[in-house]
C-alpha cells in the first residue's frame, strides 16, 4: 500500500511504452516507418535484444 502510487505510475508508463511499440510495429508493417541510416548502432540493438530475450526467459522460470 505504501508504494501504490509508485507502482501505479510505473504501470501507466509501461502501458504508454507498449502503445508506442504497437504504433511503431504498425508503421513498420505498412512500410511507413523510416529511420536515418546509421542512427542506431547495430551492436547496441543486438545487445538490447539479447538482454530482453534473457529477461523474458528468466521471467518464465
Secondary structure, 3 states (H helix, E strand, C coil): CCCHHHHHHHHHHHHHHHHHHHHHHHHHHHCCCCCCCCCCCHHHHHHHHHHHHHHHHHHCC
